[in-house]
Amino acid sequence: MPHTLISTHTASASASLDITSGIDSTYSVYEFHCVNMHPATDAVEFQFQVNAAGQSGFNEVMTTTAFYAYHSESGTTATLAYPSALDQAEGTAYQHILSFDTGNASDESVSGILTLYAPSSTTYVKHFTAVGTGAAGYAFTYSMFNAGYINITAAIDEISFAFSSGNIDAGVIKMFGVS
C-alpha cells in the first residue's frame, strides 16, 4: 500500500506534539510513525488522544486494550503480559501506546506506528492499532501492542502525542496517508 508523507513533527523539550491539520477525507487510513521518542522523565508511557472536528481538549471517549512482551538485558527475565491498568473502558484519558515505562537514559527511547482507520467517517467509530518497541527505564526491552476504538461518530481531525509525565525530550513523528 503506497504511503504519502503529509507532515513531519520534531520534538525538542516539547510538552506534546499536536497535529492539528492534514487529517481529512483524503485518505481512509493514516499512519503516525513515531521515531526514537525520548522522554525527559524516567519510566513513563508514550500516549495519544484525539479531537473530533470542531472540538478541543483532546478528550474523546475510547475503549482500548494492550499487551506486551519484555526481556531483561541480563537475560534473566522474559514475560508476555496483559496489563489491564493500561486499558480504558469508555475513558477520556490519553491512551498509552507503544511503550511501557520508557527510560530517559541516552540509550532508551520508544519507536512504533499508530494506525488510525477512517478518521473522517461520520457513520462509524474510529478504530486504531499500535505496535512499538523500546527500552524501559530498568534495563528491559519490550514490544507493546495496542488496539481499540474512539467511540464517536464525528470526524477526527486532530491528534496529540505526549508522555505520561514530563516533556518529549526528542523524537520525530511522521504522518502518512495510506492509499
MDAnalysis code that builds the backbone (N, CA, C; Angstrom):
import MDAnalysis as mda
import numpy as np

u = mda.Universe.empty(537, n_residues=179, atom_resindex=np.repeat(np.arange(179), 3), trajectory=True)
u.add_TopologyAttr("name", ["N", "CA", "C"] * 179)
u.add_TopologyAttr("resid", np.arange(1, 180))
u.add_TopologyAttr("resname", ["MET", "PRO", "HIS", "THR", "LEU", "ILE", "SER", "THR", "HIS", "THR", "ALA", "SER", "ALA", "SER", "ALA", "SER", "LEU", "ASP", "ILE", "THR", "SER", "GLY", "ILE", "ASP", "SER", "THR", "TYR", "SER", "VAL", "TYR", "GLU", "PHE", "HIS", "CYS", "VAL", "ASN", "MET", "HIS", "PRO", "ALA", "THR", "ASP", "ALA", "VAL", "GLU", "PHE", "GLN", "PHE", "GLN", "VAL", "ASN", "ALA", "ALA", "GLY", "GLN", "SER", "GLY", "PHE", "ASN", "GLU", "VAL", "MET", "THR", "THR", "THR", "ALA", "PHE", "TYR", "ALA", "TYR", "HIS", "SER", "GLU", "SER", "GLY", "THR", "THR", "ALA", "THR", "LEU", "ALA", "TYR", "PRO", "SER", "ALA", "LEU", "ASP", "GLN", "ALA", "GLU", "GLY", "THR", "ALA", "TYR", "GLN", "HIS", "ILE", "LEU", "SER", "PHE", "ASP", "THR", "GLY", "ASN", "ALA", "SER", "ASP", "GLU", "SER", "VAL", "SER", "GLY", "ILE", "LEU", "THR", "LEU", "TYR", "ALA", "PRO", "SER", "SER", "THR", "THR", "TYR", "VAL", "LYS", "HIS", "PHE", "THR", "ALA", "VAL", "GLY", "THR", "GLY", "ALA", "ALA", "GLY", "TYR", "ALA", "PHE", "THR", "TYR", "SER", "MET", "PHE", "ASN", "ALA", "GLY", "TYR", "ILE", "ASN", "ILE", "THR", "ALA", "ALA", "ILE", "ASP", "GLU", "ILE", "SER", "PHE", "ALA", "PHE", "SER", "SER", "GLY", "ASN", "ILE", "ASP", "ALA", "GLY", "VAL", "ILE", "LYS", "MET", "PHE", "GLY", "VAL", "SER"])
u.atoms.positions = np.array([
    [0.840, -1.172, 0.000],
    [0.000, 0.000, 0.000],
    [0.891, 1.244, 0.000],
    [0.719, 2.122, -0.963],
    [1.549, 3.331, -1.018],
    [1.279, 4.274, 0.151],
    [2.361, 4.841, 0.662],
    [2.289, 5.817, 1.741],
    [2.674, 7.188, 1.190],
    [1.920, 8.209, 1.579],
    [2.230, 9.581, 1.197],
    [2.558, 10.364, 2.459],
    [3.772, 10.898, 2.532],
    [4.159, 11.702, 3.687],
    [3.372, 13.000, 3.661],
    [2.654, 13.278, 4.745],
    [1.854, 14.500, 4.855],
    [2.581, 15.554, 5.664],
    [3.164, 15.143, 6.800],
    [3.856, 16.118, 7.642],
    [4.856, 15.424, 8.545],
    [5.826, 16.215, 9.033],
    [6.846, 15.750, 9.967],
    [6.863, 16.699, 11.151],
    [6.872, 16.129, 12.346],
    [6.840, 16.921, 13.581],
    [8.006, 16.484, 14.458],
    [8.851, 17.435, 14.843],
    [10.047, 17.144, 15.619],
    [9.929, 17.721, 17.016],
    [10.166, 16.885, 18.013],
    [10.101, 17.323, 19.409],
    [11.464, 17.800, 19.870],
    [11.451, 18.816, 20.714],
    [12.655, 19.305, 21.375],
    [12.204, 19.928, 22.684],
    [12.243, 19.129, 23.751],
    [11.729, 19.559, 25.058],
    [10.294, 20.052, 24.936],
    [9.465, 19.273, 24.225],
    [8.072, 19.640, 23.947],
    [7.129, 18.948, 24.929],
    [6.165, 19.679, 25.464],
    [5.164, 19.079, 26.346],
    [4.337, 18.049, 25.581],
    [4.046, 18.340, 24.323],
    [3.306, 17.418, 23.464],
    [3.607, 17.765, 22.014],
    [3.285, 16.842, 21.129],
    [3.297, 17.112, 19.693],
    [1.859, 16.993, 19.227],
    [1.269, 18.119, 18.838],
    [-0.120, 18.169, 18.402],
    [-0.163, 18.361, 16.892],
    [-0.862, 17.470, 16.218],
    [-1.037, 17.566, 14.773],
    [-2.459, 18.058, 14.554],
    [-2.583, 19.292, 14.100],
    [-3.895, 19.948, 14.019],
    [-4.342, 20.217, 12.584],
    [-3.618, 19.678, 11.622],
    [-4.059, 19.794, 10.227],
    [-3.569, 18.574, 9.461],
    [-4.217, 18.294, 8.343],
    [-3.797, 17.207, 7.473],
    [-4.581, 15.919, 7.630],
    [-5.364, 15.774, 8.700],
    [-6.216, 14.588, 8.854],
    [-7.576, 14.962, 8.288],
    [-7.910, 14.388, 7.134],
    [-9.172, 14.725, 6.474],
    [-9.641, 13.516, 5.667],
    [-10.547, 13.723, 4.738],
    [-11.117, 12.603, 3.973],
    [-10.248, 12.179, 2.783],
    [-9.065, 12.756, 2.631],
    [-8.180, 12.385, 1.523],
    [-7.799, 10.915, 1.592],
    [-7.542, 10.405, 2.799],
    [-7.144, 9.009, 2.997],
    [-8.082, 8.354, 3.996],
    [-8.295, 7.048, 3.816],
    [-9.119, 6.335, 4.794],
    [-8.280, 5.726, 5.910],
    [-6.946, 5.723, 5.741],
    [-6.040, 5.215, 6.764],
    [-4.892, 6.204, 6.922],
    [-4.563, 6.524, 8.172],
    [-3.430, 7.386, 8.487],
    [-2.483, 6.620, 9.399],
    [-1.183, 6.739, 9.132],
    [-0.174, 6.150, 9.994],
    [0.698, 7.247, 10.578],
    [1.013, 7.080, 11.849],
    [1.888, 8.005, 12.560],
    [3.123, 7.208, 12.975],
    [4.239, 7.479, 12.296],
    [5.497, 6.780, 12.579],
    [6.245, 7.588, 13.635],
    [6.349, 7.027, 14.814],
    [6.994, 7.683, 15.953],
    [8.413, 7.116, 16.058],
    [9.408, 7.975, 15.870],
    [10.794, 7.521, 15.743],
    [11.634, 8.067, 16.890],
    [12.209, 7.152, 17.668],
    [13.097, 7.500, 18.782],
    [12.510, 8.580, 19.692],
    [11.293, 8.336, 20.171],
    [10.666, 9.262, 21.103],
    [11.356, 9.084, 22.458],
    [12.004, 10.136, 22.899],
    [12.836, 10.084, 24.099],
    [12.234, 10.990, 25.163],
    [11.875, 10.430, 26.321],
    [11.265, 11.243, 27.372],
    [12.296, 11.988, 28.217],
    [11.884, 13.106, 28.766],
    [12.727, 13.837, 29.722],
    [12.665, 13.175, 31.095],
    [11.581, 12.466, 31.372],
    [11.336, 11.829, 32.671],
    [11.506, 10.315, 32.526],
    [12.066, 9.677, 33.531],
    [12.308, 8.239, 33.503],
    [11.029, 7.449, 33.771],
    [10.915, 6.285, 33.130],
    [9.853, 5.304, 33.373],
    [8.458, 5.883, 33.136],
    [8.238, 6.383, 31.909],
    [6.944, 6.967, 31.528],
    [6.393, 6.257, 30.292],
    [5.093, 6.439, 30.059],
    [4.428, 5.828, 28.915],
    [4.191, 6.876, 27.826],
    [4.371, 6.464, 26.566],
    [4.022, 7.309, 25.433],
    [2.526, 7.146, 25.214],
    [1.842, 8.199, 24.798],
    [0.388, 8.147, 24.724],
    [-0.157, 9.100, 23.670],
    [-1.448, 8.926, 23.350],
    [-2.108, 9.810, 22.399],
    [-3.554, 10.033, 22.792],
    [-4.134, 11.104, 22.210],
    [-5.558, 11.401, 22.340],
    [-5.943, 12.214, 21.109],
    [-7.209, 12.305, 20.797],
    [-7.683, 12.973, 19.585],
    [-8.781, 13.989, 19.907],
    [-9.058, 14.826, 18.902],
    [-10.199, 15.744, 18.946],
    [-11.110, 15.463, 17.768],
    [-12.409, 15.467, 18.025],
    [-13.381, 15.446, 16.941],
    [-13.359, 16.814, 16.269],
    [-13.752, 16.853, 15.011],
    [-13.760, 18.107, 14.255],
    [-14.536, 19.176, 15.018],
    [-13.900, 20.326, 15.192],
    [-14.527, 21.447, 15.871],
    [-14.450, 21.404, 17.384],
    [-13.851, 20.359, 17.940],
    [-13.753, 20.216, 19.395],
    [-12.352, 20.592, 19.874],
    [-12.197, 20.687, 21.183],
    [-10.895, 20.985, 21.774],
    [-10.722, 20.146, 23.030],
    [-9.516, 20.138, 23.565],
    [-9.273, 19.464, 24.838],
    [-8.671, 18.085, 24.754],
    [-8.620, 17.476, 23.567],
    [-8.067, 16.119, 23.419],
    [-8.613, 15.202, 24.518],
    [-9.909, 14.896, 24.425],
    [-10.573, 14.115, 25.470],
    [-11.719, 13.266, 24.931],
    [-11.537, 12.672, 23.766],
    [-12.602, 11.840, 23.199],
    [-12.648, 10.488, 23.915],
    [-13.817, 9.867, 23.908],
    [-14.052, 8.606, 24.614],
    [-13.430, 7.437, 23.844],
    [-12.662, 6.594, 24.569],
    [-12.010, 5.435, 23.957],
    [-12.279, 4.162, 24.756],
    [-12.290, 3.047, 24.034],
    [-12.251, 1.723, 24.639],
    [-11.035, 1.033, 24.039],
    [-10.132, 0.526, 24.899],
    [-8.819, 0.089, 24.424],
    [-8.337, -1.155, 25.161],
    [-7.302, -1.760, 24.600],
    [-6.635, -2.884, 25.247],
    [-5.157, -2.897, 24.841],
    [-4.357, -3.646, 25.578],
    [-2.917, -3.706, 25.297],
    [-2.334, -5.005, 25.832],
    [-1.228, -5.422, 25.224],
    [-0.395, -6.469, 25.809],
    [1.038, -6.189, 25.403],
    [1.980, -6.768, 26.133],
    [3.388, -6.546, 25.829],
    [4.213, -7.786, 26.146],
    [5.377, -7.816, 25.518],
    [6.394, -8.818, 25.817],
    [7.644, -8.055, 26.188],
    [8.363, -8.520, 27.203],
    [9.622, -7.864, 27.529],
    [10.679, -8.871, 27.932],
    [11.924, -8.402, 27.855],
    [13.070, -9.245, 28.169],
    [14.127, -8.377, 28.824],
    [14.724, -8.866, 29.884],
    [15.735, -8.089, 30.595],
    [17.072, -8.137, 29.855],
    [17.849, -7.069, 29.989],
    [19.180, -7.036, 29.381],
    [20.064, -8.147, 29.928],
    [19.859, -8.540, 31.173],
    [20.675, -9.602, 31.783],
    [20.276, -10.992, 31.293],
    [19.104, -11.089, 30.632],
    [18.639, -12.377, 30.142],
    [17.957, -13.230, 31.187],
    [17.726, -12.694, 32.381],
    [17.150, -13.491, 33.462],
    [15.623, -13.452, 33.506],
    [14.999, -12.480, 32.843],
    [13.547, -12.341, 32.927],
    [12.967, -12.110, 31.535],
    [11.917, -12.857, 31.223],
    [11.167, -12.657, 29.983],
    [9.696, -12.873, 30.300],
    [8.835, -12.005, 29.787],
    [7.427, -12.083, 30.134],
    [6.555, -11.663, 28.960],
    [5.398, -12.299, 28.845],
    [4.315, -11.855, 27.983],
    [3.176, -11.523, 28.930],
    [2.649, -10.291, 28.854],
    [1.686, -9.873, 29.873],
    [0.569, -9.026, 29.294],
    [-0.559, -9.101, 29.969],
    [-1.712, -8.244, 29.691],
    [-1.839, -7.270, 30.864],
    [-1.442, -6.011, 30.671],
    [-1.520, -5.027, 31.760],
    [-2.877, -4.321, 31.758],
    [-3.845, -4.843, 32.473],
    [-5.204, -4.287, 32.437],
    [-5.245, -2.818, 32.848],
    [-4.263, -2.360, 33.594],
    [-4.230, -0.954, 34.005],
    [-4.020, -0.015, 32.819],
    [-3.553, -0.530, 31.689],
    [-3.351, 0.310, 30.504],
    [-4.582, 0.364, 29.606],
    [-5.633, -0.365, 29.957],
    [-6.890, -0.347, 29.208],
    [-7.740, 0.850, 29.604],
    [-8.633, 1.216, 28.705],
    [-9.691, 2.172, 29.038],
    [-11.024, 1.548, 28.639],
    [-12.039, 1.750, 29.454],
    [-13.397, 1.328, 29.142],
    [-14.251, 2.592, 29.130],
    [-14.411, 3.148, 27.937],
    [-15.127, 4.413, 27.764],
    [-14.438, 5.536, 28.539],
    [-13.108, 5.548, 28.476],
    [-12.314, 6.567, 29.160],
    [-11.993, 7.731, 28.244],
    [-11.631, 8.857, 28.854],
    [-11.287, 10.059, 28.088],
    [-9.834, 10.489, 28.306],
    [-9.053, 9.674, 28.989],
    [-7.642, 9.998, 29.229],
    [-6.836, 9.759, 27.956],
    [-5.623, 10.274, 27.942],
    [-4.687, 9.923, 26.883],
    [-4.442, 8.422, 26.973],
    [-4.406, 7.745, 25.827],
    [-4.208, 6.302, 25.783],
    [-2.728, 5.963, 25.666],
    [-2.241, 5.105, 26.559],
    [-0.857, 4.634, 26.492],
    [-0.705, 3.760, 25.259],
    [0.322, 4.037, 24.457],
    [0.610, 3.230, 23.275],
    [2.115, 3.036, 23.150],
    [2.509, 2.015, 22.455],
    [3.881, 1.756, 22.016],
    [4.872, 1.493, 23.129],
    [4.602, 1.913, 24.366],
    [5.670, 1.846, 25.355],
    [5.178, 1.431, 26.729],
    [6.124, 0.938, 27.502],
    [5.869, 0.569, 28.890],
    [7.075, 1.015, 29.708],
    [6.913, 2.010, 30.546],
    [7.985, 2.529, 31.405],
    [9.242, 2.915, 30.624],
    [9.076, 3.700, 29.569],
    [10.215, 4.128, 28.751],
    [11.206, 4.916, 29.599],
    [12.469, 4.562, 29.450],
    [13.515, 5.226, 30.218],
    [14.006, 6.495, 29.547],
    [14.707, 7.331, 30.322],
    [15.223, 8.584, 29.782],
    [16.745, 8.618, 29.670],
    [17.407, 7.482, 29.835],
    [18.861, 7.432, 29.624],
    [19.145, 7.579, 28.127],
    [20.381, 7.871, 27.804],
    [20.739, 8.135, 26.405],
    [20.513, 6.927, 25.498],
    [20.454, 5.715, 26.048],
    [20.212, 4.530, 25.225],
    [18.779, 4.016, 25.352],
    [17.838, 4.875, 25.767],
    [16.445, 4.465, 25.961],
    [15.515, 5.410, 25.201],
    [14.549, 4.819, 24.486],
    [13.526, 5.566, 23.763],
    [12.466, 4.570, 23.312],
    [11.472, 5.056, 22.581],
    [10.436, 4.182, 22.030],
    [10.188, 4.588, 20.583],
    [9.931, 3.581, 19.749],
    [9.570, 3.812, 18.347],
    [8.421, 2.882, 17.998],
    [7.582, 3.320, 17.064],
    [6.486, 2.467, 16.639],
    [5.544, 3.181, 15.702],
    [4.457, 2.496, 15.368],
    [3.475, 3.018, 14.418],
    [2.078, 2.934, 15.020],
    [1.383, 4.065, 14.992],
    [-0.036, 4.130, 15.331],
    [-0.799, 4.238, 14.017],
    [-1.758, 3.355, 13.800],
    [-2.589, 3.388, 12.597],
    [-4.004, 3.758, 13.003],
    [-4.543, 4.778, 12.346],
    [-5.896, 5.279, 12.604],
    [-6.733, 5.031, 11.359],
    [-7.845, 4.319, 11.535],
    [-8.676, 3.899, 10.416],
    [-9.912, 4.786, 10.288],
    [-10.160, 5.259, 9.083],
    [-11.363, 6.023, 8.714],
    [-11.669, 7.181, 9.662],
    [-10.692, 8.056, 9.919],
    [-10.948, 9.142, 10.867],
    [-11.997, 10.151, 10.391],
    [-12.270, 10.207, 9.101],
    [-13.243, 11.175, 8.591],
    [-14.661, 10.629, 8.527],
    [-14.838, 9.364, 8.857],
    [-16.174, 8.777, 8.840],
    [-17.079, 9.499, 9.834],
    [-18.295, 9.785, 9.410],
    [-19.289, 10.347, 10.328],
    [-20.402, 9.334, 10.595],
    [-20.115, 8.065, 10.272],
    [-21.075, 6.989, 10.494],
    [-20.614, 6.029, 11.585],
    [-19.318, 5.723, 11.613],
    [-18.811, 4.669, 12.483],
    [-17.806, 5.200, 13.507],
    [-17.559, 4.391, 14.550],
    [-16.487, 4.695, 15.495],
    [-15.157, 4.585, 14.759],
    [-14.078, 5.089, 15.347],
    [-12.753, 5.106, 14.711],
    [-11.847, 4.082, 15.385],
    [-11.413, 3.089, 14.640],
    [-10.538, 2.050, 15.172],
    [-9.073, 2.453, 15.034],
    [-8.239, 1.911, 15.932],
    [-6.800, 2.128, 15.833],
    [-6.053, 0.890, 16.289],
    [-4.843, 0.756, 15.778],
    [-3.893, -0.246, 16.250],
    [-2.555, 0.457, 16.431],
    [-1.732, -0.078, 17.301],
    [-0.394, 0.480, 17.505],
    [0.541, -0.658, 17.890],
    [1.744, -0.577, 17.376],
    [2.784, -1.535, 17.748],
    [4.086, -0.765, 17.884],
    [4.807, -1.049, 18.956],
    [6.054, -0.329, 19.189],
    [7.051, -1.163, 19.964],
    [8.256, -0.646, 20.016],
    [9.312, -1.296, 20.773],
    [10.167, -0.228, 21.429],
    [10.717, -0.547, 22.572],
    [11.527, 0.448, 23.262],
    [12.350, -0.156, 24.370],
    [12.985, 0.745, 25.098],
    [13.817, 0.358, 26.226],
    [13.247, 0.966, 27.496],
    [12.958, 0.114, 28.459],
    [12.384, 0.565, 29.723],
    [13.475, 1.142, 30.612],
    [13.041, 1.914, 31.600],
    [13.964, 2.601, 32.492],
    [14.671, 1.708, 33.481],
    [14.495, 0.398, 33.395],
    [15.156, -0.508, 34.342],
    [15.746, -1.721, 33.618],
    [16.443, -1.450, 32.503],
    [17.227, -2.454, 31.771],
    [16.379, -3.564, 31.156],
    [15.257, -3.205, 30.542],
    [14.418, -4.140, 29.807],
    [14.173, -3.587, 28.410],
    [13.987, -4.481, 27.456],
    [13.465, -4.100, 26.146],
    [12.091, -4.729, 26.032],
    [11.195, -4.083, 25.293],
    [9.825, -4.566, 25.212],
    [9.249, -4.311, 23.833],
    [8.200, -5.046, 23.518],
    [7.328, -4.793, 22.378],
    [5.928, -4.636, 22.936],
    [5.233, -3.585, 22.491],
    [3.900, -3.276, 23.009],
    [2.905, -3.290, 21.851],
    [1.733, -3.850, 22.096],
    [0.681, -3.947, 21.097],
    [-0.598, -3.354, 21.691],
    [-1.203, -2.405, 20.973],
    [-2.418, -1.746, 21.433],
    [-3.474, -1.789, 20.339],
    [-4.728, -1.755, 20.751],
    [-5.840, -1.656, 19.805],
    [-7.023, -1.065, 20.548],
    [-7.961, -0.562, 19.782],
    [-9.165, -0.031, 20.393],
    [-9.951, 0.798, 19.418],
    [-10.923, 1.499, 19.975],
    [-11.711, 2.395, 19.141],
    [-12.037, 3.660, 19.906],
    [-12.190, 4.721, 19.137],
    [-12.607, 6.013, 19.661],
    [-14.113, 6.065, 19.436],
    [-14.864, 6.121, 20.517],
    [-16.302, 5.901, 20.464],
    [-17.078, 7.180, 20.132],
    [-16.804, 7.714, 18.956],
    [-17.564, 8.850, 18.439],
    [-17.808, 8.614, 16.959],
    [-18.893, 9.167, 16.441],
    [-19.161, 9.063, 15.008],
    [-18.802, 10.354, 14.282],
    [-18.392, 11.377, 14.993],
    [-17.918, 12.603, 14.353],
    [-16.538, 12.348, 13.747],
    [-16.181, 13.132, 12.731],
    [-14.852, 13.021, 12.116],
    [-13.785, 13.464, 13.116],
    [-12.622, 12.822, 13.040],
    [-11.464, 13.215, 13.848],
    [-10.526, 13.999, 12.945],
    [-10.061, 15.163, 13.417],
    [-9.157, 15.959, 12.585],
    [-7.911, 16.459, 13.322],
    [-7.735, 16.054, 14.581],
    [-6.546, 16.445, 15.344],
    [-6.098, 15.291, 16.235],
    [-4.782, 15.211, 16.458],
    [-4.227, 14.176, 17.326],
    [-3.079, 14.780, 18.131],
    [-2.947, 14.317, 19.363],
    [-1.902, 14.806, 20.259],
    [-1.112, 13.625, 20.807],
    [0.215, 13.788, 20.866],
    [1.109, 12.782, 21.435],
    [1.868, 13.403, 22.597],
    [2.053, 12.647, 23.675],
    [2.779, 13.139, 24.853],
    [3.258, 11.942, 25.656],
    [4.152, 12.187, 26.589],
    [4.491, 11.172, 27.582],
    [3.603, 11.375, 28.801],
    [3.439, 10.340, 29.604],
    [2.539, 10.404, 30.760],
    [3.003, 11.395, 31.816],
    [4.270, 11.776, 31.769],
    [4.811, 12.788, 32.677],
    [6.022, 13.416, 32.006],
    [6.209, 14.697, 32.192],
    [7.379, 15.375, 31.643],
    [7.270, 15.622, 30.151],
    [8.317, 16.197, 29.595],
    [8.353, 16.570, 28.182],
    [8.815, 15.432, 27.288],
    [8.568, 15.611, 25.988],
    [9.204, 14.791, 24.963],
    [10.542, 15.467, 24.702],
    [11.604, 14.881, 25.191],
    [12.930, 15.470, 25.061],
    [13.357, 15.553, 23.601],
    [13.093, 14.498, 22.838],
    [13.455, 14.447, 21.422],
    [12.612, 13.381, 20.746],
    [12.583, 13.429, 19.421],
    [11.866, 12.433, 18.643],
    [11.187, 13.068, 17.445],
    [10.782, 12.212, 16.512],
    [10.136, 12.669, 15.280],
    [8.875, 11.846, 15.051],
    [7.800, 12.514, 14.672],
    [6.574, 11.833, 14.259],
    [6.287, 12.222, 12.821],
    [6.182, 11.211, 11.958],
    [5.849, 11.422, 10.559],
    [4.435, 10.917, 10.324],
    [3.585, 11.783, 9.747],
    [2.210, 11.401, 9.448],
    [2.098, 11.043, 7.968],
    [1.592, 9.825, 7.696],
    [1.427, 9.346, 6.336],
    [-0.048, 9.079, 6.053],
    [-0.472, 9.355, 4.835],
    [-1.744, 8.878, 4.337],
    [-1.484, 7.585, 3.589],
    [-2.335, 6.591, 3.769],
    [-2.140, 5.284, 3.146],
    [-3.235, 5.078, 2.102],
    [-2.799, 4.818, 0.860],
    [-3.749, 4.602, -0.244],
    [-4.057, 3.121, -0.393],
])
